[in-house]
Amino acid sequence: MAVEETIKTVDCVLKLEGSKQVIVVDNASPNNTIEELTVRYKNNPVVTLLSSKSNVGFAKGNNIGYHYAKQKFDPDFIVVMNSDITILQNNFISLVKKSYQQTNFDIMGPDIITCAGQLHQNPLKKSVPTLASLKKARRVLLLKNCLRPVYWIKWKLISRHPAKKGIIANSTKTNKMAFDVPLHGSFYVFSKRYLKENADCFYAKTFMYMEAQILYYLAMKKNYTMIYDPSIEVLHADDASTDLTFKDRYKKAVFSNKALLQATNAFIELMKKG
C-alpha cells in the first residue's frame, strides 16, 4: 500500500556498500503498488518484485521473500525488514559481518528509531508471555470483540480529543549489546545456521501480530543466539501500510483486535504442542 515509503526503502538499500539483492513482496495491495514498482525497477537486476495473489498477512508475506532469497541466492544473511525502514549507515553490510564475527548470532536486531518521538524499539521490554497470560489476554480480546459499539464511541470521542499514543518503546537508546532478548518485528538479520535449519523466517500461522514474541519463544527453545546490536541503526516510520489501509481509526481498532485474537490463538496452540 505504501508505495512512496517502499521506494524510499529500496533506494536506500541500493545505495549500501557491498553485495546485495533486494526482494520486494507486494501482499496483494489493492492500489497500484506493484505496477508503480515494476515501472521503477524493471531494468534493475538487483531488484526482484514478487506479488502475492491474496493478502496472506505479515508472517506468510515475509516468508514468500525469505523462501525466494534462500533458493535463488543461497545468501550468508537474509535481512527481513518492513517497507518503511531507512538504514542509516552506508556500511551496513560490513557492520552486519562484524557483528556476526563478534557474536556468531543466529538472529540480530539493530537500534530501531521511530521517526516520531525518537523512541527506540529495541530491545523489547516484554519477555515471552506464559500460557496462562495468553489465555487471559484471549478472554479480554474476545470481550472487546463483542463490544464493537463501545469501540465506535471511543474512537469517535478520541478523534475529537486525540490523546498521545502510549509509549511501548525505550525513550533512550540502549547502548550495550544485549544477548537473548526479544527483538522488534520490523527488522531482523538471520544468519547462515538459521537459514539452513528453518524453512520459514516467521511462524506461518499468524496473520498479523505476535510474530516477534513467537520468534523469540522458538529461538530460545532451539538455543539460537539472538542479539541486539546498538552499533547498527535504522529509522522506522511505523504502521505506514496499515495506516493507509485503515484511515478510519474505529475500523483499524476492530481489525487490530481481530488479528491479535487470531495470533493469540495461534500462539496458545503452539505452546500447547510444547
FIMI-603537 format. One line per field, with one value per residue: x, z, y of N, C-alpha, C in turn; residue in one letter. Coordinates in pm, whole numbers, m for minus. Atoms other than C-alpha are relative to their C-alpha. Layout:
BEGIN
n.c1 = [X|...]
n.c3 = [Z|...]
n.c2 = [Y|...]
ca.c1 = [X|...]
ca.c3 = [Z|...]
ca.c2 = [Y|...]
c.c1 = [X|...]
c.c3 = [Z|...]
c.c2 = [Y|...]
resn = [A|...]
This chain:
BEGIN
n.c1 = [82|m81|m93|m108|m88|m70|m102|m105|m74|m76|m108|m98|m75|m81|m117|m91|m125|m8|86|134|116|120|124|118|123|125|98|129|49|110|m32|m89|m134|m88|m18|m94|m132|m48|m49|m121|m113|2|m132|m104|m24|m16|133|100|134|89|135|91|133|92|m70|m22|m42|m139|m93|m9|m53|m145|m52|m11|m128|m103|m16|m62|m140|m77|m10|m60|m131|m79|m77|m55|96|123|59|144|29|120|m23|m6|m126|m116|m128|m70|m144|m31|m82|85|m34|m125|33|65|m107|m79|83|2|m133|m15|100|51|144|96|94|m47|83|m75|72|109|43|125|m8|74|m34|m135|0|m85|87|m78|69|134|3|80|m51|100|113|27|125|107|20|59|142|64|7|103|132|19|20|135|95|m9|60|145|37|m33|62|m82|m114|40|14|m134|m84|61|m37|m144|m29|25|m94|m106|m94|m130|m12|m81|m138|m30|m140|m92|m16|m143|m65|m77|m130|m76|51|76|15|120|109|98|m29|115|27|m13|m133|m82|m105|m14|m129|m2|55|146|49|m10|84|138|63|66|m58|100|103|91|142|57|26|m70|m27|m61|m113|m123|4|m10|m137|m85|36|m58|m146|m51|17|m99|m133|m60|m54|82|m68|26|m127|26|m90|73|116|97|119|124|117|96|142|34|93|128|65|58|112|109|m1|98|m64|88|m21|m134|5|72|m90|m112|47|22|m128|m69|68|m43|m140|m4|43|m108|m109|48|m9|m141|m49|59|m74|m127]
n.c3 = [0|m20|114|m18|m105|55|93|m83|m64|102|47|m109|0|122|m18|m99|50|m8|85|m54|87|m63|36|m51|6|m8|m59|66|m27|90|81|112|m54|78|132|m15|m30|122|90|m55|m21|96|62|m104|m24|m144|m63|40|m50|m14|m33|m49|63|m103|m118|m85|m132|m22|m11|127|100|m16|33|146|36|m66|79|128|m25|m31|116|115|m22|m103|m61|m134|m89|54|m80|19|m52|48|115|m45|m73|62|m61|m17|26|131|m20|m75|27|m72|m143|m27|m1|m123|m111|4|m40|m144|m83|64|m23|92|31|m54|19|m22|m66|88|m48|63|57|m88|m142|m22|m92|42|m11|m43|m9|m56|m146|m45|27|57|m91|m40|53|m81|36|133|m14|m59|107|94|m56|15|142|34|m55|84|130|m20|m40|110|m14|m92|83|89|m84|m48|104|42|m101|8|122|m31|m105|13|m111|43|6|m110|36|m11|36|m94|24|25|66|m76|67|m12|71|m89|53|m31|m34|108|93|72|121|126|61|m49|84|m24|51|77|m70|m2|136|29|m87|m5|131|m6|m96|m103|m21|111|m35|m38|111|m39|m143|m80|69|m77|m120|39|47|m118|m68|75|1|m130|m7|89|m43|94|m55|47|m58|36|25|9|95|126|m24|108|m30|27|9|m89|36|119|85|m68|m9|131|20|m91|m40|m106|m118|m51|81|m31|m132|14|73|m87|m104|63|35|m124|m53|82|m31|m137|11|65|m99|m99|65|8|m134|m45|67|m69]
n.c2 = [m121|m121|1|m97|51|116|m51|m60|109|74|m86|m5|125|4|m86|58|58|146|82|24|16|m55|70|m70|80|m76|91|m23|m136|m34|m119|32|17|87|m62|m111|56|65|m105|m61|91|111|17|10|143|28|m4|99|m31|115|m44|103|m9|m49|m50|117|m45|m43|113|73|m92|m1|133|9|m57|81|123|m35|m38|122|89|m67|m62|69|m109|14|m66|m57|m106|m10|m133|m69|m87|m140|m8|m65|40|m126|9|57|120|93|140|31|m1|129|101|m22|45|147|46|m21|69|121|m4|62|m106|m127|m118|m124|m108|m44|m131|m43|m136|m91|8|51|112|112|117|116|129|m5|9|113|134|89|24|138|53|m57|m140|m1|34|m117|m100|45|m32|m144|m27|49|m97|m120|31|m5|m135|m91|m133|m79|m40|m110|m120|m36|m60|m126|m100|m23|m76|m141|m38|100|19|50|145|54|32|143|13|m62|m143|m21|112|98|m9|124|118|88|136|77|m93|m10|m108|m55|77|m74|13|112|57|144|49|125|116|m14|23|144|82|m49|m22|m131|m95|m21|101|m32|10|m129|m93|m121|m12|108|64|m20|83|140|23|7|126|111|m16|44|145|63|m47|m93|m123|m111|m115|m139|m67|m144|m67|m8|m87|m18|m79|73|m88|68|13|m78|74|17|m130|m29|91|m35|m140|m6|58|105|120|51|62|128|90|34|90|131|58|34|119|114|27|54|140|75|14|96|131|34|31|127|108|15]
ca.c1 = [0|273|440|642|778|868|1056|1246|1343|1451|1655|1823|1924|2051|2295|2453|2815|2871|2694|2317|1992|1660|1336|1009|693|368|96|m190|m215|m547|m384|m125|174|312|258|446|731|755|789|1059|1271|1203|1554|1736|1899|1941|1567|1315|943|714|337|101|m238|m411|m322|m167|m64|264|426|343|415|765|809|749|1051|1257|1193|1288|1608|1722|1653|1775|2085|2199|2300|2510|2248|1885|1755|1378|1254|939|896|902|1261|1561|1906|2124|2474|2608|2849|2557|2665|3017|2868|2648|2954|3148|2859|2846|3222|3196|2888|2814|2448|2159|1922|2022|1824|1963|1873|1533|1449|1092|1054|803|938|1283|1192|1399|1208|1490|1535|1174|1087|841|953|768|416|313|32|m179|m121|m206|m534|m614|m534|m759|m1053|m1003|m981|m1297|m1477|m1351|m1467|m1818|m1813|m1774|m2033|m1812|m1516|m1710|m1796|m1439|m1272|m1527|m1452|m1075|m1084|m1225|m991|m681|m464|m99|m19|114|491|581|945|1254|1281|1662|1894|2028|2399|2521|2490|2232|2203|1892|1646|1319|1352|1108|941|1017|1382|1574|1903|1912|2249|2351|2262|1911|1870|1980|1757|1437|1214|1032|1154|826|575|327|2|m37|m185|m54|89|279|549|824|711|672|1009|1176|991|1104|1459|1505|1366|1615|1907|1963|2177|1953|2124|2057|2344|2330|2613|2365|2089|1771|1474|1120|816|593|250|270|89|m179|m247|m304|m537|m741|m782|m1085|m946|m1250|m1204|m833|m910|m1159|m915|m626|m834|m937|m581|m443|m704|m612|m241|m302|m492|m206|49|m161|m184|193|266|28|223|531]
ca.c3 = [0|98|m241|m156|165|m20|m293|m30|147|m171|m294|45|30|m328|m211|54|6|m73|m249|m201|m363|m292|m287|m253|m167|m250|m39|m290|m239|m381|m509|m791|m574|m785|m1114|m989|m851|m1177|m1382|m1150|m1108|m1416|m1556|m1226|m1198|m820|m751|m764|m731|m603|m577|m368|m523|m195|129|323|620|768|852|528|319|460|425|49|16|258|56|m269|m124|12|m308|m557|m392|m106|97|410|564|499|626|673|709|682|377|588|712|637|703|836|765|412|551|696|530|674|1015|996|912|1201|1439|1327|1369|1725|1839|1592|1613|1461|1475|1515|1563|1538|1718|1562|1597|1537|1317|1559|1904|1856|2056|2040|1968|2051|2267|2355|2720|2737|2768|2628|2774|2962|2853|3141|3042|2679|2783|2996|2703|2480|2718|2709|2328|2299|2524|2317|2001|2148|2239|1898|1968|2259|2021|1786|2066|2199|1867|1773|2101|2063|1707|1853|2150|2039|2313|2293|2196|2482|2480|2404|2326|2508|2549|2547|2345|2499|2427|2530|2316|2465|2423|2413|2428|2234|1927|1742|1441|1184|1122|1162|1029|1000|962|793|1064|1097|718|698|981|920|613|726|890|1081|1230|946|1142|1237|1008|1191|1542|1790|1532|1750|2064|1882|1709|2045|2205|1929|1922|2295|2265|1983|2168|1898|1973|1948|1992|1994|1837|1905|1659|1372|1338|1129|1116|1128|1003|1184|1063|729|537|798|839|463|465|764|769|995|1347|1450|1159|1236|1600|1504|1251|1501|1770|1533|1412|1766|1876|1585|1666|2036|1949|1721|1999|2251|2007|1955|2329|2393|2140|2351]
ca.c2 = [0|247|299|609|456|135|323|520|197|15|312|333|m34|2|270|48|m54|m422|m707|m739|m842|m670|m868|m678|m872|m696|m853|m805|m429|m303|17|35|m56|m340|m153|154|m55|m252|66|198|m118|m335|m275|m314|m660|m624|m582|m869|m797|m1072|m1039|m1248|m1329|m1251|m1076|m1364|m1149|m1032|m1368|m1552|m1242|m1219|m1595|m1561|m1334|m1543|m1863|m1692|m1547|m1884|m2077|m1819|m1674|m1907|m1597|m1566|m1336|m1250|m919|m923|m568|m360|m141|177|142|363|214|495|361|304|42|m155|m481|m467|m381|m694|m906|m750|m816|m1180|m1223|m1091|m1285|m1566|m1461|m1654|m1357|m994|m674|m317|3|84|453|567|874|1024|1097|944|635|316|m6|m247|m440|m515|m474|m760|m1120|m1421|m1450|m1760|m1989|m1855|m1491|m1569|m1730|m1425|m1194|m1405|m1358|m981|m980|m1189|m941|m647|m821|m833|m464|m303|m28|84|89|317|563|553|631|898|1075|1028|1164|1486|1488|1295|1154|1069|713|502|459|98|166|290|668|642|423|104|143|m202|m513|m749|m1126|m1345|m1056|m1024|m801|m577|m738|m467|m562|m890|m1020|m1401|m1576|m1899|m2152|m2012|m2018|m2382|m2503|m2303|m2320|m2003|m1686|m1642|m1883|m1909|m1947|m1582|m1317|m1012|m951|m1173|m1256|m1110|m1292|m1623|m1589|m1523|m1818|m2055|m1914|m1976|m2330|m2403|m2238|m1978|m1675|m1370|m1033|m661|m465|m88|m14|m61|198|220|457|315|510|255|136|320|44|m22|349|379|79|199|576|523|464|260|19|m7|m86|m360|m509|m498|m668|m950|m1002|m1000|m1255|m1482|m1450|m1518|m1836|m1945|m1884|m2078|m2369|m2360|m2357|m2647|m2853|m2792]
c.c1 = [85|110|120|99|83|113|117|87|88|119|110|87|93|129|103|125|m6|m104|m134|m99|m121|m123|m116|m121|m119|m111|m141|m59|m110|24|99|145|91|27|103|141|60|57|134|121|12|135|114|22|12|m135|m92|m134|m85|m137|m86|m138|m105|82|14|50|149|97|18|54|151|63|17|136|117|28|75|148|87|26|80|145|90|86|60|m96|m126|m50|m149|m45|m130|35|m2|124|104|125|91|149|26|84|m74|44|128|m24|m69|105|84|m76|m2|135|20|m89|m48|m153|m76|m103|51|m100|80|m74|m103|m59|m129|14|m70|46|138|5|81|m75|73|88|m138|5|m68|68|m113|m115|m12|m131|m118|m28|m60|m149|m78|m18|m108|m140|m31|m30|m138|m106|m2|m69|m153|m50|34|m70|79|125|m35|m9|138|79|m62|36|148|35|m26|99|116|94|132|3|88|139|25|144|85|17|146|61|71|135|83|m64|m69|m24|m130|m113|m100|24|m124|m15|21|134|78|110|16|131|m12|m63|m152|m58|m2|m106|m148|m54|m66|79|m96|m95|m120|m148|m60|m24|74|4|55|120|129|4|15|140|95|m23|66|153|60|m14|107|143|71|55|m73|55|m60|135|m24|90|m65|m131|m89|m113|m125|m118|m116|m145|m42|m106|m137|m75|m64|m124|m120|14|m101|57|m85|22|138|0|m68|89|114|m40|m21|132|77|m61|43|143|16|m42|110|115|m38|11|145|57|m54|70|136|119]
c.c3 = [0|m106|24|105|m51|m93|78|64|m101|m48|105|1|m122|13|97|m67|13|m86|67|m112|77|m51|66|m17|14|40|m52|33|m99|m79|m110|44|m94|m138|8|27|m124|m97|48|m3|m105|m65|100|36|147|70|m60|63|0|43|43|m63|97|118|100|139|11|m3|m134|m112|6|m33|m150|m46|55|m80|m130|17|25|m126|m114|23|101|77|135|104|m79|99|m34|67|m57|m115|37|88|m81|75|2|m36|m135|9|81|m17|74|151|41|9|127|122|8|45|150|82|m54|17|m102|m47|64|m29|32|94|m100|58|m71|m48|89|144|31|111|m59|26|39|118|60|151|48|m34|m58|99|37|m63|75|m40|m140|6|60|m105|m101|51|m15|m145|m46|50|m85|m135|8|29|m108|10|93|m72|m82|79|43|m107|m57|98|m10|m123|21|102|1|120|m54|7|115|m47|21|m40|105|m34|m24|m61|100|m70|4|m82|100|m68|48|53|m115|m82|m76|m137|m132|m70|68|m100|42|m62|m50|72|5|m137|m34|74|m2|m139|m7|91|115|9|m87|37|55|m125|23|153|59|m68|81|123|m33|m49|118|76|m68|1|131|16|m82|32|m106|75|m62|65|m47|m14|m22|m98|m137|26|m124|51|m41|m1|82|m47|m125|m85|63|10|m133|m26|83|45|113|122|63|m76|26|134|m6|m70|90|107|m55|m30|124|65|m77|33|138|m1|m62|97|108|m55|m8|135|51|m64|66|m86]
c.c2 = [126|8|92|m48|m117|43|60|m107|m73|84|14|m125|m9|81|m58|m57|m152|m70|m28|m25|50|m75|71|m91|92|m96|33|136|35|129|m42|m21|m78|59|113|m50|m66|103|54|m95|m111|m25|m10|m147|m38|m12|m106|38|m126|51|m118|19|50|49|m115|40|25|m119|m71|89|8|m135|m19|53|m79|m128|29|31|m123|m83|62|39|m72|101|m37|59|36|103|5|129|54|94|148|24|75|m44|123|m5|m67|m126|m105|m145|m40|0|m131|m110|11|m50|m153|m58|10|m93|m134|m10|m85|102|129|111|125|95|53|127|38|144|102|m22|m54|m106|m115|m130|m128|34|15|m18|m128|m132|m86|m20|m147|m46|60|146|13|m31|117|109|m37|33|149|35|m46|98|127|m21|6|142|102|136|92|50|123|131|49|74|128|112|35|81|149|53|m100|m3|m54|m152|m49|m40|m148|m27|71|148|37|m126|m91|m15|m127|m111|m92|m134|m62|89|0|125|42|m65|71|m21|m112|m32|m146|m48|m144|m119|7|m32|m148|m81|39|31|137|93|24|m118|34|3|129|83|131|5|m130|m66|10|m90|m147|m33|m13|m131|m119|5|m50|m152|m72|42|84|122|118|127|133|68|150|74|16|73|11|89|m78|97|m54|10|75|m71|m14|131|40|m85|42|145|24|m72|m110|m130|m61|m73|m137|m102|m47|m100|m142|m70|m43|m124|m124|m40|m62|m146|m87|m25|m102|m142|m48|m41|m134|m120|m23|30]
resn = [M|A|V|E|E|T|I|K|T|V|D|C|V|L|K|L|E|G|S|K|Q|V|I|V|V|D|N|A|S|P|N|N|T|I|E|E|L|T|V|R|Y|K|N|N|P|V|V|T|L|L|S|S|K|S|N|V|G|F|A|K|G|N|N|I|G|Y|H|Y|A|K|Q|K|F|D|P|D|F|I|V|V|M|N|S|D|I|T|I|L|Q|N|N|F|I|S|L|V|K|K|S|Y|Q|Q|T|N|F|D|I|M|G|P|D|I|I|T|C|A|G|Q|L|H|Q|N|P|L|K|K|S|V|P|T|L|A|S|L|K|K|A|R|R|V|L|L|L|K|N|C|L|R|P|V|Y|W|I|K|W|K|L|I|S|R|H|P|A|K|K|G|I|I|A|N|S|T|K|T|N|K|M|A|F|D|V|P|L|H|G|S|F|Y|V|F|S|K|R|Y|L|K|E|N|A|D|C|F|Y|A|K|T|F|M|Y|M|E|A|Q|I|L|Y|Y|L|A|M|K|K|N|Y|T|M|I|Y|D|P|S|I|E|V|L|H|A|D|D|A|S|T|D|L|T|F|K|D|R|Y|K|K|A|V|F|S|N|K|A|L|L|Q|A|T|N|A|F|I|E|L|M|K|K|G]
